[in-house]
Amino acid sequence: MSKTVKNMLTRDYTKRLEGFSEALVISIRGMKATQPPKLRRQLSKNKIKITVVRNDLARKAFKGSALESLDSFLSGASALAYGGGSIVEVAREITGMLADYPGLELKGAILDGTLFKGDAGVKELSKYPTRPEAIGNVVTLLVSPGRKLAAQVKGPGSNIAGIIKAIEAKLEKGEAISKK
């Protein structure tokens, strides 16, 4: 391959991955020839992209970026999966497809500078909450004590309100109220 073509590919990788700080490295080498296009179509529904890369050129493209740590996973046939809402969603989608695509190999991923190595690491990453889920959990934790406090304050007040309604109903009927 000529130097011009290599430079063009490196620029293409840099342009495609511009703005991405998280990615998943997979190998599609063990898949049947008809499976990668099906995999891409399924993933594209969730705005997840797969780019097959040349390892040396990808290393050059990653130099100085947040994806530079992925260098250790770039050996053999490699492809990058990225996009979607977050890398956690990408990991969930791809690990969910492992049964349908047994030739798919998970090499590793990066999330906020943390590397997840191999099959076990990517499966662990897929169990993490996404950003909206994590925000929801934090909001629930913050609101929960206030909700409990409001219920505690409201409880005795509603009991008193029930007693006053019962007294009012008896007085309207003309019944006597006994002191007990």
N, C-alpha and C positions, 0 to 999 in steps of 0.2 A: 504494500500500500504506500502510495507516495506521501511525502510530507505535507503537501497541500491538502490532500484528503484527510489526513490525520488531524491537521489543524482545524479543518472544517467540522469534523466530527466532535472535536473537543469543544469548539464554540457552540455547537448544537446542544451538547450535554449541559454546558454552562447556562445556555439560554432556557432550556426546558426546565432545569431545576432551580432557576433563579427564584428566590423567595421561599424555597423549601428548606427547612432546617431538620426535617424528620423524613426518614425513608426506610424501606424494608428491602433487604437483599434476598432474592430467591434464585433458584435455578430451575429452569424449565426443560433441562436437557433430557430427563427421563420420561417426558410426556410424549404421547403419540402426536403425529404431525397435525391432526385436526383439532387437538385440544387447546393449544395456546390461543387461537382466535376466539374460541368459545369462552375461554377464561377472560380474555380482554373485554369481550362484549358484556359478560356478566358484571365485571368490575366497573365498566364504564357507566353503568346505570347509577352507580353511587359516586361518580366523578373520580374514580380511582384509575390511575394510568400505570401501564407497565412499559418500561423501556429496556430493551436488551442492550447491554453496554459492552464495549471492549475494555477490559480491566485497566490496562495502562493508560488509555485515553481518559477513562473515568477518574482515575487517580489524579491526573493532571487537571481535570475540570473541577475536582473537589478541593484542590489545594487552596488553603486559606478560607474555606467556607465551613459552615456548621456540619457538613457531611464528610469532612475529611477523615473522621474516625472510622468511617465505613471501609477504609482501605484494607483492613484485616480480613474482611469478608469477600473481597474481590479476588477470587481464585476459581479457575475453571469457568464454566458457562455461568454468567451472572446476568441478572435482570433486576431493575429497580422498580419497586411498587411505591407509589406516592400519590398524594392528593387526598380526595375525600375530605371529611371534616377534620380528621386528625389521624395520626399514625396508629392510634389505638383502633379506630374504625377499620383501617386498612388491615391491621393484624387480625381483627375479628372476622372480617370477610374472608381473608385468605385461609385462616385456620379452619373456618367453617367449610371450605371447599376441598380440604385435603382428602376427604373420603371420595369425592367425585374425581379428583385428579391425583391418583397415588404417585405419579412420577414427579410431582411438585416437591421441591426441597426448600426448606426454610433455612437460610444461612445466618441471618441476624438482622437487627434493626437498631435505630438510634432514636431516642426521645429525650429532648432537653439535655443533650450531651451524654446521656447514659446509654451504654451499649447493652443490648440483649443478644446473647450469643446462641446460635443454633436453634434447633427445633424447640427445645424446652424454654429458651429465653423468649422467643416470639410468642409461644403459647401463654407464658406468664404475662407478657405485655398485653395480650388480647383480653386479659381479665381485669386490667386497670379500668377505672372509670374514665369516660371521655370528659372533656372540659365542662360541657353543660351539666353532665351528671355530677361531677365534683362540686360545681357551684350549687346545684340543687341540694346536695348533701350538707354543705356548709350552711346554706340558708335554713335548712330544716333544723340543724343543730342550734343555730342562733335564735330561731323563733320558738323552739320547743319549750324552753323555760318560761317564757312569757305566756305561752298558751296554757301551761300547767298552772301558773300563778293566777291567770284570769279565771280558770275553772275553779280553783280553790276559793277565790274571792266571790265568785258568782254562786257557788253552791249554797252557803248559808243564807244568802239573800233570797234565793229562789225558794228555800224552805219557808222563810218568814212570809214571803209573798203568798205562798200556798195557804198558810195558816190564816192570814188576813182575808183571803178570798173565801175561805170556809166560814169565817166569822161573819163576813158580809152577807153570804148566802143565807145563813141562819137568821140574821137580823131582818132580812127582807121577807123571810117566811113568817117572821114573828115568833120564832122559837127563842127559848131562853138559853143563855150561854152559861155553862157551868164552869166553875173554877176548879181545875184539876192540875 
